[in-house]
């Protein structure tokens, strides 16, 4: 990680929404190439994070990533980093912030075709515990034991 990169983690605020919607759409369009382009739209962020607790990563007040957790099930639902800020340690920081927030075991699903995501969770010591199939393809369920 760059020494000059100061990452601030904040709780979601309503004025973060528009930047988050744009970033979420851009990252999904760029990285989830196996999915139909029609499946991506600007309103997906609202639908995909409804009712979830969201932590936001900012660099110089620019939103560069977020993590969302469905607290009722300790389920990490989304972890997205802006394309320009990937591979700079921000995902790890957001993941660790979510783990601290929940202070319990966590689970998540990662699509098998998201090879970089699968590698990332394995590197962060998440354990694959099962597999399944969704509308978006085959996935692995990972568990983090607190």
N, CA, C and O atoms as a GROMACS GRO file, in nm:
protein
  584
    1UNK      N    1   0.086  -0.119   0.000
    1UNK     CA    2   0.000   0.000   0.000
    1UNK      C    3   0.089   0.123   0.000
    1UNK      O    4   0.192   0.127   0.066
    2UNK      N    5   0.047   0.223  -0.075
    2UNK     CA    6   0.124   0.347  -0.080
    2UNK      C    7   0.127   0.412   0.057
    2UNK      O    8   0.027   0.415   0.128
    3UNK      N    9   0.244   0.464   0.093
    3UNK     CA   10   0.259   0.527   0.224
    3UNK      C   11   0.176   0.654   0.235
    3UNK      O   12   0.133   0.690   0.345
    4UNK      N   13   0.151   0.722   0.124
    4UNK     CA   14   0.079   0.848   0.129
    4UNK      C   15  -0.073   0.833   0.118
    4UNK      O   16  -0.145   0.933   0.114
    5UNK      N   17  -0.122   0.712   0.112
    5UNK     CA   18  -0.265   0.686   0.098
    5UNK      C   19  -0.330   0.679   0.235
    5UNK      O   20  -0.316   0.580   0.307
    6UNK      N   21  -0.401   0.786   0.272
    6UNK     CA   22  -0.469   0.789   0.401
    6UNK      C   23  -0.614   0.747   0.379
    6UNK      O   24  -0.692   0.818   0.314
    7UNK      N   25  -0.649   0.633   0.433
    7UNK     CA   26  -0.783   0.576   0.414
    7UNK      C   27  -0.867   0.602   0.538
    7UNK      O   28  -0.827   0.568   0.650
    8UNK      N   29  -0.982   0.661   0.517
    8UNK     CA   30  -1.075   0.687   0.626
    8UNK      C   31  -1.196   0.594   0.609
    8UNK      O   32  -1.254   0.586   0.501
    9UNK      N   33  -1.233   0.525   0.717
    9UNK     CA   34  -1.351   0.438   0.716
    9UNK      C   35  -1.460   0.509   0.795
    9UNK      O   36  -1.442   0.545   0.911
   10UNK      N   37  -1.575   0.528   0.729
   10UNK     CA   38  -1.687   0.596   0.794
   10UNK      C   39  -1.814   0.512   0.781
   10UNK      O   40  -1.821   0.421   0.699
   11UNK      N   41  -1.912   0.544   0.864
   11UNK     CA   42  -2.043   0.483   0.849
   11UNK      C   43  -2.113   0.551   0.731
   11UNK      O   44  -2.092   0.670   0.707
   12UNK      N   45  -2.194   0.476   0.659
   12UNK     CA   46  -2.268   0.530   0.546
   12UNK      C   47  -2.352   0.650   0.589
   12UNK      O   48  -2.418   0.648   0.694
   13UNK      N   49  -2.350   0.753   0.508
   13UNK     CA   50  -2.437   0.869   0.524
   13UNK      C   51  -2.512   0.886   0.394
   13UNK      O   52  -2.462   0.851   0.287
   14UNK      N   53  -2.631   0.939   0.402
   14UNK     CA   54  -2.715   0.952   0.283
   14UNK      C   55  -2.645   1.028   0.170
   14UNK      O   56  -2.667   0.997   0.053
   15UNK      N   57  -2.562   1.126   0.203
   15UNK     CA   58  -2.495   1.201   0.096
   15UNK      C   59  -2.383   1.121   0.027
   15UNK      O   60  -2.323   1.170  -0.069
   16UNK      N   61  -2.356   0.997   0.074
   16UNK     CA   62  -2.261   0.907   0.007
   16UNK      C   63  -2.329   0.830  -0.108
   16UNK      O   64  -2.261   0.777  -0.195
   17UNK      N   65  -2.461   0.825  -0.106
   17UNK     CA   66  -2.536   0.733  -0.192
   17UNK      C   67  -2.503   0.747  -0.342
   17UNK      O   68  -2.476   0.647  -0.408
   18UNK      N   69  -2.505   0.868  -0.396
   18UNK     CA   70  -2.486   0.884  -0.541
   18UNK      C   71  -2.347   0.838  -0.585
   18UNK      O   72  -2.335   0.770  -0.687
   19UNK      N   73  -2.244   0.872  -0.509
   19UNK     CA   74  -2.108   0.825  -0.542
   19UNK      C   75  -2.099   0.673  -0.533
   19UNK      O   76  -2.036   0.609  -0.617
   20UNK      N   77  -2.163   0.616  -0.433
   20UNK     CA   78  -2.160   0.471  -0.416
   20UNK      C   79  -2.233   0.401  -0.531
   20UNK      O   80  -2.186   0.298  -0.581
   21UNK      N   81  -2.345   0.455  -0.573
   21UNK     CA   82  -2.420   0.396  -0.684
   21UNK      C   83  -2.335   0.393  -0.811
   21UNK      O   84  -2.332   0.292  -0.882
   22UNK      N   85  -2.267   0.504  -0.839
   22UNK     CA   86  -2.183   0.512  -0.959
   22UNK      C   87  -2.065   0.416  -0.951
   22UNK      O   88  -2.034   0.346  -1.048
   23UNK      N   89  -1.998   0.411  -0.835
   23UNK     CA   90  -1.883   0.322  -0.818
   23UNK      C   91  -1.926   0.176  -0.829
   23UNK      O   92  -1.859   0.097  -0.896
   24UNK      N   93  -2.036   0.140  -0.765
   24UNK     CA   94  -2.087   0.002  -0.767
   24UNK      C   95  -2.115  -0.041  -0.911
   24UNK      O   96  -2.077  -0.151  -0.952
   25UNK      N   97  -2.181   0.044  -0.987
   25UNK     CA   98  -2.213   0.013  -1.126
   25UNK      C   99  -2.085  -0.004  -1.208
   25UNK      O  100  -2.072  -0.101  -1.283
   26UNK      N  101  -1.992   0.089  -1.194
   26UNK     CA  102  -1.867   0.084  -1.271
   26UNK      C  103  -1.786  -0.042  -1.240
   26UNK      O  104  -1.738  -0.108  -1.332
   27UNK      N  105  -1.772  -0.076  -1.114
   27UNK     CA  106  -1.691  -0.192  -1.076
   27UNK      C  107  -1.757  -0.320  -1.127
   27UNK      O  108  -1.688  -0.409  -1.177
   28UNK      N  109  -1.888  -0.331  -1.115
   28UNK     CA  110  -1.957  -0.451  -1.164
   28UNK      C  111  -1.946  -0.462  -1.316
   28UNK      O  112  -1.922  -0.572  -1.367
   29UNK      N  113  -1.962  -0.352  -1.388
   29UNK     CA  114  -1.952  -0.355  -1.534
   29UNK      C  115  -1.812  -0.395  -1.579
   29UNK      O  116  -1.796  -0.470  -1.676
   30UNK      N  117  -1.711  -0.346  -1.510
   30UNK     CA  118  -1.573  -0.372  -1.549
   30UNK      C  119  -1.526  -0.512  -1.512
   30UNK      O  120  -1.456  -0.577  -1.589
   31UNK      N  121  -1.566  -0.560  -1.394
   31UNK     CA  122  -1.509  -0.684  -1.342
   31UNK      C  123  -1.596  -0.807  -1.359
   31UNK      O  124  -1.543  -0.919  -1.363
   32UNK      N  125  -1.726  -0.792  -1.368
   32UNK     CA  126  -1.814  -0.909  -1.378
   32UNK      C  127  -1.850  -0.931  -1.525
   32UNK      O  128  -1.968  -0.925  -1.563
   33UNK      N  129  -1.749  -0.957  -1.607
   33UNK     CA  130  -1.764  -0.966  -1.751
   33UNK      C  131  -1.850  -1.084  -1.795
   33UNK      O  132  -1.900  -1.084  -1.907
   34UNK      N  133  -1.868  -1.184  -1.712
   34UNK     CA  134  -1.946  -1.301  -1.746
   34UNK      C  135  -2.096  -1.277  -1.733
   34UNK      O  136  -2.176  -1.360  -1.775
   35UNK      N  137  -2.136  -1.164  -1.673
   35UNK     CA  138  -2.277  -1.132  -1.657
   35UNK      C  139  -2.326  -1.042  -1.770
   35UNK      O  140  -2.248  -0.966  -1.828
   36UNK      N  141  -2.452  -1.051  -1.800
   36UNK     CA  142  -2.513  -0.969  -1.903
   36UNK      C  143  -2.508  -0.822  -1.864
   36UNK      O  144  -2.538  -0.786  -1.750
   37UNK      N  145  -2.472  -0.736  -1.959
   37UNK     CA  146  -2.465  -0.592  -1.933
   37UNK      C  147  -2.601  -0.537  -1.890
   37UNK      O  148  -2.608  -0.438  -1.818
   38UNK      N  149  -2.710  -0.601  -1.934
   38UNK     CA  150  -2.844  -0.557  -1.899
   38UNK      C  151  -2.874  -0.577  -1.749
   38UNK      O  152  -2.966  -0.517  -1.695
   39UNK      N  153  -2.796  -0.663  -1.686
   39UNK     CA  154  -2.821  -0.690  -1.543
   39UNK      C  155  -2.766  -0.578  -1.453
   39UNK      O  156  -2.791  -0.578  -1.333
   40UNK      N  157  -2.692  -0.485  -1.511
   40UNK     CA  158  -2.634  -0.376  -1.434
   40UNK      C  159  -2.714  -0.248  -1.454
   40UNK      O  160  -2.744  -0.210  -1.567
   41UNK      N  161  -2.748  -0.182  -1.346
   41UNK     CA  162  -2.809  -0.050  -1.357
   41UNK      C  163  -2.781   0.030  -1.231
   41UNK      O  164  -2.741  -0.024  -1.128
   42UNK      N  165  -2.804   0.159  -1.241
   42UNK     CA  166  -2.769   0.251  -1.133
   42UNK      C  167  -2.848   0.224  -1.005
   42UNK      O  168  -2.799   0.254  -0.896
   43UNK      N  169  -2.968   0.169  -1.016
   43UNK     CA  170  -3.049   0.144  -0.896
   43UNK      C  171  -3.009   0.016  -0.823
   43UNK      O  172  -3.062  -0.012  -0.716
   44UNK      N  173  -2.916  -0.062  -0.880
   44UNK     CA  174  -2.877  -0.189  -0.818
   44UNK      C  175  -2.820  -0.170  -0.678
   44UNK      O  176  -2.845  -0.251  -0.588
   45UNK      N  177  -2.744  -0.064  -0.658
   45UNK     CA  178  -2.684  -0.041  -0.526
   45UNK      C  179  -2.793  -0.033  -0.419
   45UNK      O  180  -2.782  -0.096  -0.314
   46UNK      N  181  -2.898   0.046  -0.445
   46UNK     CA  182  -3.006   0.061  -0.346
   46UNK      C  183  -3.071  -0.073  -0.315
   46UNK      O  184  -3.094  -0.106  -0.199
   47UNK      N  185  -3.101  -0.149  -0.418
   47UNK     CA  186  -3.166  -0.280  -0.401
   47UNK      C  187  -3.073  -0.379  -0.330
   47UNK      O  188  -3.116  -0.452  -0.241
   48UNK      N  189  -2.946  -0.381  -0.371
   48UNK     CA  190  -2.852  -0.481  -0.320
   48UNK      C  191  -2.800  -0.453  -0.180
   48UNK      O  192  -2.740  -0.541  -0.118
   49UNK      N  193  -2.823  -0.332  -0.128
   49UNK     CA  194  -2.777  -0.300   0.008
   49UNK      C  195  -2.893  -0.264   0.101
   49UNK      O  196  -2.870  -0.222   0.214
   50UNK      N  197  -3.016  -0.280   0.055
   50UNK     CA  198  -3.132  -0.242   0.134
   50UNK      C  199  -3.132  -0.313   0.270
   50UNK      O  200  -3.127  -0.436   0.275
   51UNK      N  201  -3.137  -0.237   0.378
   51UNK     CA  202  -3.142  -0.293   0.512
   51UNK      C  203  -3.007  -0.335   0.568
   51UNK      O  204  -3.000  -0.387   0.679
   52UNK      N  205  -2.901  -0.313   0.494
   52UNK     CA  206  -2.768  -0.356   0.539
   52UNK      C  207  -2.692  -0.241   0.603
   52UNK      O  208  -2.717  -0.124   0.576
   53UNK      N  209  -2.598  -0.278   0.690
   53UNK     CA  210  -2.509  -0.180   0.752
   53UNK      C  211  -2.392  -0.160   0.657
   53UNK      O  212  -2.331  -0.258   0.613
   54UNK      N  213  -2.361  -0.035   0.624
   54UNK     CA  214  -2.258  -0.005   0.524
   54UNK      C  215  -2.146   0.078   0.586
   54UNK      O  216  -2.169   0.179   0.652
   55UNK      N  217  -2.025   0.032   0.561
   55UNK     CA  218  -1.905   0.110   0.593
   55UNK      C  219  -1.845   0.158   0.462
   55UNK      O  220  -1.842   0.084   0.363
   56UNK      N  221  -1.796   0.281   0.462
   56UNK     CA  222  -1.746   0.344   0.341
   56UNK      C  223  -1.598   0.379   0.358
   56UNK      O  224  -1.558   0.429   0.463
   57UNK      N  225  -1.519   0.351   0.256
   57UNK     CA  226  -1.377   0.388   0.256
   57UNK      C  227  -1.361   0.513   0.171
   57UNK      O  228  -1.412   0.521   0.060
   58UNK      N  229  -1.288   0.611   0.226
   58UNK     CA  230  -1.265   0.736   0.156
   58UNK      C  231  -1.116   0.769   0.157
   58UNK      O  232  -1.045   0.743   0.254
   59UNK      N  233  -1.072   0.827   0.047
   59UNK     CA  234  -0.937   0.882   0.036
   59UNK      C  235  -0.956   1.028  -0.007
   59UNK      O  236  -1.008   1.054  -0.115
   60UNK      N  237  -0.913   1.120   0.077
   60UNK     CA  238  -0.930   1.264   0.050
   60UNK      C  239  -1.076   1.296   0.015
   60UNK      O  240  -1.104   1.366  -0.081
   61UNK      N  241  -1.167   1.243   0.095
   61UNK     CA  242  -1.312   1.264   0.080
   61UNK      C  243  -1.371   1.201  -0.046
   61UNK      O  244  -1.490   1.220  -0.073
   62UNK      N  245  -1.292   1.128  -0.123
   62UNK     CA  246  -1.345   1.055  -0.239
   62UNK      C  247  -1.379   0.913  -0.194
   62UNK      O  248  -1.296   0.846  -0.132
   63UNK      N  249  -1.499   0.868  -0.226
   63UNK     CA  250  -1.538   0.731  -0.192
   63UNK      C  251  -1.462   0.635  -0.283
   63UNK      O  252  -1.468   0.646  -0.406
   64UNK      N  253  -1.391   0.540  -0.221
   64UNK     CA  254  -1.310   0.445  -0.297
   64UNK      C  255  -1.352   0.300  -0.273
   64UNK      O  256  -1.296   0.209  -0.333
   65UNK      N  257  -1.450   0.279  -0.185
   65UNK     CA  258  -1.495   0.143  -0.160
   65UNK      C  259  -1.600   0.139  -0.051
   65UNK      O  260  -1.624   0.237   0.019
   66UNK      N  261  -1.663   0.021  -0.039
   66UNK     CA  262  -1.759   0.001   0.069
   66UNK      C  263  -1.773  -0.148   0.099
   66UNK      O  264  -1.741  -0.233   0.016
   67UNK      N  265  -1.822  -0.175   0.216
   67UNK     CA  266  -1.859  -0.310   0.256
   67UNK      C  267  -1.998  -0.299   0.318
   67UNK      O  268  -2.028  -0.204   0.390
   68UNK      N  269  -2.084  -0.398   0.288
   68UNK     CA  270  -2.217  -0.398   0.349
   68UNK      C  271  -2.242  -0.534   0.414
   68UNK      O  272  -2.204  -0.638   0.362
   69UNK      N  273  -2.308  -0.528   0.530
   69UNK     CA  274  -2.331  -0.649   0.610
   69UNK      C  275  -2.478  -0.656   0.648
   69UNK      O  276  -2.536  -0.558   0.694
   70UNK      N  277  -2.536  -0.773   0.627
   70UNK     CA  278  -2.670  -0.801   0.676
   70UNK      C  279  -2.651  -0.848   0.820
   70UNK      O  280  -2.615  -0.964   0.844
   71UNK      N  281  -2.674  -0.759   0.915
   71UNK     CA  282  -2.640  -0.786   1.055
   71UNK      C  283  -2.723  -0.898   1.117
   71UNK      O  284  -2.675  -0.968   1.206
   72UNK      N  285  -2.848  -0.916   1.072
   72UNK     CA  286  -2.933  -1.021   1.130
   72UNK      C  287  -2.871  -1.159   1.117
   72UNK      O  288  -2.893  -1.246   1.202
   73UNK      N  289  -2.794  -1.181   1.010
   73UNK     CA  290  -2.733  -1.312   0.985
   73UNK      C  291  -2.581  -1.309   0.987
   73UNK      O  292  -2.517  -1.408   0.954
   74UNK      N  293  -2.522  -1.194   1.025
   74UNK     CA  294  -2.376  -1.179   1.018
   74UNK      C  295  -2.325  -1.222   0.881
   74UNK      O  296  -2.229  -1.299   0.870
   75UNK      N  297  -2.391  -1.171   0.778
   75UNK     CA  298  -2.359  -1.205   0.640
   75UNK      C  299  -2.300  -1.085   0.568
   75UNK      O  300  -2.366  -0.982   0.552
   76UNK      N  301  -2.176  -1.099   0.525
   76UNK     CA  302  -2.110  -0.993   0.449
   76UNK      C  303  -2.160  -1.005   0.304
   76UNK      O  304  -2.129  -1.101   0.234
   77UNK      N  305  -2.237  -0.907   0.263
   77UNK     CA  306  -2.305  -0.917   0.134
   77UNK      C  307  -2.226  -0.854   0.020
   77UNK      O  308  -2.223  -0.909  -0.090
   78UNK      N  309  -2.164  -0.741   0.044
   78UNK     CA  310  -2.092  -0.670  -0.062
   78UNK      C  311  -1.959  -0.617  -0.012
   78UNK      O  312  -1.949  -0.567   0.100
   79UNK      N  313  -1.858  -0.628  -0.096
   79UNK     CA  314  -1.729  -0.563  -0.074
   79UNK      C  315  -1.680  -0.518  -0.210
   79UNK      O  316  -1.643  -0.600  -0.295
   80UNK      N  317  -1.680  -0.388  -0.231
   80UNK     CA  318  -1.642  -0.332  -0.361
   80UNK      C  319  -1.541  -0.220  -0.342
   80UNK      O  320  -1.553  -0.136  -0.253
   81UNK      N  321  -1.440  -0.222  -0.430
   81UNK     CA  322  -1.336  -0.120  -0.430
   81UNK      C  323  -1.332  -0.058  -0.569
   81UNK      O  324  -1.335  -0.129  -0.669
   82UNK      N  325  -1.327   0.074  -0.574
   82UNK     CA  326  -1.319   0.146  -0.701
   82UNK      C  327  -1.205   0.090  -0.786
   82UNK      O  328  -1.098   0.057  -0.734
   83UNK      N  329  -1.227   0.081  -0.916
   83UNK     CA  330  -1.125   0.024  -1.005
   83UNK      C  331  -0.989   0.091  -0.989
   83UNK      O  332  -0.887   0.024  -0.996
   84UNK      N  333  -0.987   0.221  -0.968
   84UNK     CA  334  -0.860   0.294  -0.956
   84UNK      C  335  -0.789   0.270  -0.823
   84UNK      O  336  -0.672   0.306  -0.808
   85UNK      N  337  -0.857   0.210  -0.727
   85UNK     CA  338  -0.798   0.192  -0.593
   85UNK      C  339  -0.785   0.045  -0.553
   85UNK      O  340  -0.757   0.015  -0.437
   86UNK      N  341  -0.805  -0.046  -0.647
   86UNK     CA  342  -0.790  -0.188  -0.614
   86UNK      C  343  -0.643  -0.222  -0.595
   86UNK      O  344  -0.554  -0.158  -0.651
   87UNK      N  345  -0.620  -0.323  -0.513
   87UNK     CA  346  -0.485  -0.373  -0.482
   87UNK      C  347  -0.399  -0.272  -0.407
   87UNK      O  348  -0.278  -0.265  -0.426
   88UNK      N  349  -0.465  -0.195  -0.320
   88UNK     CA  350  -0.393  -0.097  -0.237
   88UNK      C  351  -0.420  -0.120  -0.088
   88UNK      O  352  -0.388  -0.035  -0.005
   89UNK      N  353  -0.481  -0.234  -0.055
   89UNK     CA  354  -0.506  -0.266   0.085
   89UNK      C  355  -0.641  -0.219   0.138
   89UNK      O  356  -0.673  -0.243   0.254
   90UNK      N  357  -0.720  -0.153   0.055
   90UNK     CA  358  -0.846  -0.098   0.102
   90UNK      C  359  -0.948  -0.208   0.131
   90UNK      O  360  -1.022  -0.199   0.229
   91UNK      N  361  -0.952  -0.311   0.047
   91UNK     CA  362  -1.043  -0.423   0.071
   91UNK      C  363  -1.015  -0.491   0.204
   91UNK      O  364  -1.107  -0.524   0.279
   92UNK      N  365  -0.888  -0.511   0.232
   92UNK     CA  366  -0.849  -0.574   0.360
   92UNK      C  367  -0.893  -0.487   0.478
   92UNK      O  368  -0.943  -0.538   0.578
   93UNK      N  369  -0.873  -0.356   0.466
   93UNK     CA  370  -0.911  -0.265   0.574
   93UNK      C  371  -1.063  -0.267   0.595
   93UNK      O  372  -1.109  -0.272   0.709
   94UNK      N  373  -1.140  -0.262   0.486
   94UNK     CA  374  -1.286  -0.268   0.498
   94UNK      C  375  -1.330  -0.402   0.557
   94UNK      O  376  -1.420  -0.406   0.641
   95UNK      N  377  -1.269  -0.510   0.512
   95UNK     CA  378  -1.304  -0.642   0.563
   95UNK      C  379  -1.278  -0.651   0.713
   95UNK      O  380  -1.363  -0.699   0.788
   96UNK      N  381  -1.162  -0.604   0.756
   96UNK     CA  382  -1.129  -0.606   0.898
   96UNK      C  383  -1.222  -0.515   0.978
   96UNK      O  384  -1.256  -0.546   1.092
   97UNK      N  385  -1.263  -0.403   0.920
   97UNK     CA  386  -1.358  -0.313   0.987
   97UNK      C  387  -1.493  -0.381   1.006
   97UNK      O  388  -1.557  -0.365   1.109
   98UNK      N  389  -1.537  -0.456   0.906
   98UNK     CA  390  -1.663  -0.530   0.917
   98UNK      C  391  -1.654  -0.639   1.023
   98UNK      O  392  -1.748  -0.661   1.099
   99UNK      N  393  -1.540  -0.707   1.028
   99UNK     CA  394  -1.520  -0.812   1.129
   99UNK      C  395  -1.525  -0.751   1.269
   99UNK      O  396  -1.588  -0.807   1.358
  100UNK      N  397  -1.460  -0.637   1.287
  100UNK     CA  398  -1.463  -0.569   1.418
  100UNK      C  399  -1.605  -0.526   1.453
  100UNK      O  400  -1.648  -0.540   1.568
  101UNK      N  401  -1.677  -0.474   1.356
  101UNK     CA  402  -1.813  -0.428   1.377
  101UNK      C  403  -1.903  -0.541   1.426
  101UNK      O  404  -1.976  -0.525   1.524
  102UNK      N  405  -1.898  -0.654   1.358
  102UNK     CA  406  -1.986  -0.766   1.390
  102UNK      C  407  -1.939  -0.837   1.516
  102UNK      O  408  -2.020  -0.882   1.597
  103UNK      N  409  -1.807  -0.847   1.533
  103UNK     CA  410  -1.747  -0.913   1.649
  103UNK      C  411  -1.803  -1.053   1.670
  103UNK      O  412  -1.833  -1.094   1.782
  104UNK      N  413  -1.817  -1.126   1.561
  104UNK     CA  414  -1.870  -1.261   1.562
  104UNK      C  415  -1.826  -1.330   1.433
  104UNK      O  416  -1.765  -1.266   1.347
  105UNK      N  417  -1.857  -1.458   1.419
  105UNK     CA  418  -1.831  -1.525   1.293
  105UNK      C  419  -1.910  -1.456   1.182
  105UNK      O  420  -2.019  -1.404   1.206
  106UNK      N  421  -1.854  -1.455   1.064
  106UNK     CA  422  -1.920  -1.397   0.947
  106UNK      C  423  -1.919  -1.497   0.833
  106UNK      O  424  -1.830  -1.582   0.825
  107UNK      N  425  -2.018  -1.488   0.745
  107UNK     CA  426  -2.017  -1.567   0.622
  107UNK      C  427  -2.034  -1.474   0.503
  107UNK      O  428  -2.078  -1.360   0.518
  108UNK      N  429  -1.998  -1.524   0.386
  108UNK     CA  430  -2.019  -1.452   0.260
  108UNK      C  431  -2.023  -1.552   0.148
  108UNK      O  432  -1.980  -1.667   0.162
  109UNK      N  433  -2.077  -1.508   0.034
  109UNK     CA  434  -2.076  -1.587  -0.088
  109UNK      C  435  -1.991  -1.512  -0.190
  109UNK      O  436  -2.001  -1.390  -0.201
  110UNK      N  437  -1.908  -1.587  -0.263
  110UNK     CA  438  -1.828  -1.527  -0.369
  110UNK      C  439  -1.844  -1.614  -0.493
  110UNK      O  440  -1.824  -1.735  -0.488
  111UNK      N  441  -1.879  -1.551  -0.604
  111UNK     CA  442  -1.893  -1.625  -0.729
  111UNK      C  443  -1.760  -1.688  -0.768
  111UNK      O  444  -1.656  -1.625  -0.758
  112UNK      N  445  -1.765  -1.814  -0.812
  112UNK     CA  446  -1.642  -1.882  -0.853
  112UNK      C  447  -1.572  -1.811  -0.968
  112UNK      O  448  -1.449  -1.811  -0.977
  113UNK      N  449  -1.650  -1.748  -1.057
  113UNK     CA  450  -1.590  -1.678  -1.170
  113UNK      C  451  -1.519  -1.551  -1.125
  113UNK      O  452  -1.440  -1.494  -1.201
  114UNK      N  453  -1.543  -1.506  -1.004
  114UNK     CA  454  -1.472  -1.391  -0.947
  114UNK      C  455  -1.342  -1.444  -0.886
  114UNK      O  456  -1.326  -1.448  -0.764
  115UNK      N  457  -1.252  -1.483  -0.973
  115UNK     CA  458  -1.127  -1.549  -0.931
  115UNK      C  459  -1.046  -1.462  -0.836
  115UNK      O  460  -0.991  -1.511  -0.738
  116UNK      N  461  -1.037  -1.333  -0.866
  116UNK     CA  462  -0.961  -1.243  -0.778
  116UNK      C  463  -1.027  -1.234  -0.640
  116UNK      O  464  -0.957  -1.230  -0.539
  117UNK      N  465  -1.159  -1.232  -0.636
  117UNK     CA  466  -1.231  -1.229  -0.508
  117UNK      C  467  -1.206  -1.356  -0.428
  117UNK      O  468  -1.180  -1.350  -0.307
  118UNK      N  469  -1.215  -1.470  -0.493
  118UNK     CA  470  -1.191  -1.598  -0.424
  118UNK      C  471  -1.051  -1.600  -0.366
  118UNK      O  472  -1.032  -1.637  -0.250
  119UNK      N  473  -0.951  -1.560  -0.446
  119UNK     CA  474  -0.812  -1.556  -0.397
  119UNK      C  475  -0.798  -1.461  -0.278
  119UNK      O  476  -0.728  -1.491  -0.181
  120UNK      N  477  -0.864  -1.346  -0.288
  120UNK     CA  478  -0.858  -1.246  -0.181
  120UNK      C  479  -0.910  -1.304  -0.050
  120UNK      O  480  -0.844  -1.291   0.053
  121UNK      N  481  -1.028  -1.366  -0.052
  121UNK     CA  482  -1.085  -1.419   0.073
  121UNK      C  483  -1.001  -1.532   0.130
  121UNK      O  484  -0.987  -1.542   0.252
  122UNK      N  485  -0.946  -1.616   0.045
  122UNK     CA  486  -0.857  -1.723   0.094
  122UNK      C  487  -0.733  -1.661   0.160
  122UNK      O  488  -0.690  -1.707   0.266
  123UNK      N  489  -0.677  -1.558   0.099
  123UNK     CA  490  -0.559  -1.492   0.154
  123UNK      C  491  -0.590  -1.426   0.289
  123UNK      O  492  -0.503  -1.416   0.376
  124UNK      N  493  -0.715  -1.381   0.307
  124UNK     CA  494  -0.756  -1.317   0.432
  124UNK      C  495  -0.801  -1.420   0.537
  124UNK      O  496  -0.855  -1.383   0.641
  125UNK      N  497  -0.777  -1.547   0.509
  125UNK     CA  498  -0.803  -1.659   0.601
  125UNK      C  499  -0.951  -1.689   0.622
  125UNK      O  500  -0.992  -1.732   0.730
  126UNK      N  501  -1.032  -1.665   0.519
  126UNK     CA  502  -1.171  -1.709   0.520
  126UNK      C  503  -1.171  -1.853   0.471
  126UNK      O  504  -1.097  -1.888   0.380
  127UNK      N  505  -1.254  -1.935   0.532
  127UNK     CA  506  -1.257  -2.078   0.504
  127UNK      C  507  -1.375  -2.112   0.412
  127UNK      O  508  -1.489  -2.078   0.444
  128UNK      N  509  -1.349  -2.179   0.298
  128UNK     CA  510  -1.460  -2.224   0.215
  128UNK      C  511  -1.534  -2.336   0.287
  128UNK      O  512  -1.473  -2.435   0.327
  129UNK      N  513  -1.666  -2.322   0.304
  129UNK     CA  514  -1.741  -2.422   0.380
  129UNK      C  515  -1.848  -2.493   0.297
  129UNK      O  516  -1.892  -2.602   0.334
  130UNK      N  517  -1.891  -2.434   0.186
  130UNK     CA  518  -1.987  -2.502   0.098
  130UNK      C  519  -1.990  -2.431  -0.036
  130UNK      O  520  -1.925  -2.329  -0.057
  131UNK      N  521  -2.068  -2.488  -0.128
  131UNK     CA  522  -2.082  -2.431  -0.261
  131UNK      C  523  -2.229  -2.433  -0.301
  131UNK      O  524  -2.309  -2.507  -0.243
  132UNK      N  525  -2.263  -2.352  -0.399
  132UNK     CA  526  -2.401  -2.350  -0.447
  132UNK      C  527  -2.408  -2.283  -0.583
  132UNK      O  528  -2.306  -2.248  -0.643
  133UNK      N  529  -2.532  -2.264  -0.630
  133UNK     CA  530  -2.556  -2.202  -0.759
  133UNK      C  531  -2.663  -2.095  -0.741
  133UNK      O  532  -2.767  -2.119  -0.680
  134UNK      N  533  -2.636  -1.976  -0.796
  134UNK     CA  534  -2.733  -1.865  -0.793
  134UNK      C  535  -2.766  -1.825  -0.937
  134UNK      O  536  -2.716  -1.887  -1.031
  135UNK      N  537  -2.848  -1.724  -0.952
  135UNK     CA  538  -2.879  -1.672  -1.086
  135UNK      C  539  -2.756  -1.619  -1.157
  135UNK      O  540  -2.752  -1.613  -1.280
  136UNK      N  541  -2.654  -1.578  -1.079
  136UNK     CA  542  -2.532  -1.522  -1.137
  136UNK      C  543  -2.423  -1.626  -1.159
  136UNK      O  544  -2.317  -1.594  -1.213
  137UNK      N  545  -2.448  -1.751  -1.116
  137UNK     CA  546  -2.349  -1.858  -1.137
  137UNK      C  547  -2.314  -1.932  -1.010
  137UNK      O  548  -2.374  -1.910  -0.905
  138UNK      N  549  -2.215  -2.020  -1.022
  138UNK     CA  550  -2.170  -2.100  -0.908
  138UNK      C  551  -2.096  -2.010  -0.809
  138UNK      O  552  -2.026  -1.917  -0.847
  139UNK      N  553  -2.116  -2.041  -0.679
  139UNK     CA  554  -2.051  -1.961  -0.576
  139UNK      C  555  -1.993  -2.051  -0.467
  139UNK      O  556  -2.027  -2.168  -0.455
  140UNK      N  557  -1.905  -1.991  -0.389
  140UNK     CA  558  -1.846  -2.056  -0.272
  140UNK      C  559  -1.894  -1.977  -0.150
  140UNK      O  560  -1.892  -1.854  -0.150
  141UNK      N  561  -1.936  -2.048  -0.046
  141UNK     CA  562  -1.967  -1.984   0.081
  141UNK      C  563  -1.840  -1.989   0.165
  141UNK      O  564  -1.782  -2.096   0.188
  142UNK      N  565  -1.798  -1.872   0.211
  142UNK     CA  566  -1.681  -1.860   0.298
  142UNK      C  567  -1.727  -1.824   0.438
  142UNK      O  568  -1.828  -1.757   0.457
  143UNK      N  569  -1.650  -1.871   0.536
  143UNK     CA  570  -1.679  -1.837   0.676
  143UNK      C  571  -1.552  -1.782   0.739
  143UNK      O  572  -1.442  -1.833   0.717
  144UNK      N  573  -1.570  -1.677   0.818
  144UNK     CA  574  -1.460  -1.622   0.897
  144UNK      C  575  -1.494  -1.650   1.042
  144UNK      O  576  -1.598  -1.606   1.093
  145UNK      N  577  -1.407  -1.722   1.109
  145UNK     CA  578  -1.431  -1.758   1.249
  145UNK      C  579  -1.358  -1.659   1.338
  145UNK      O  580  -1.235  -1.649   1.336
  146UNK      N  581  -1.436  -1.587   1.417
  146UNK     CA  582  -1.383  -1.484   1.507
  146UNK      C  583  -1.310  -1.548   1.623
  146UNK      O  584  -1.258  -1.477   1.709
   0.00000   0.00000   0.00000
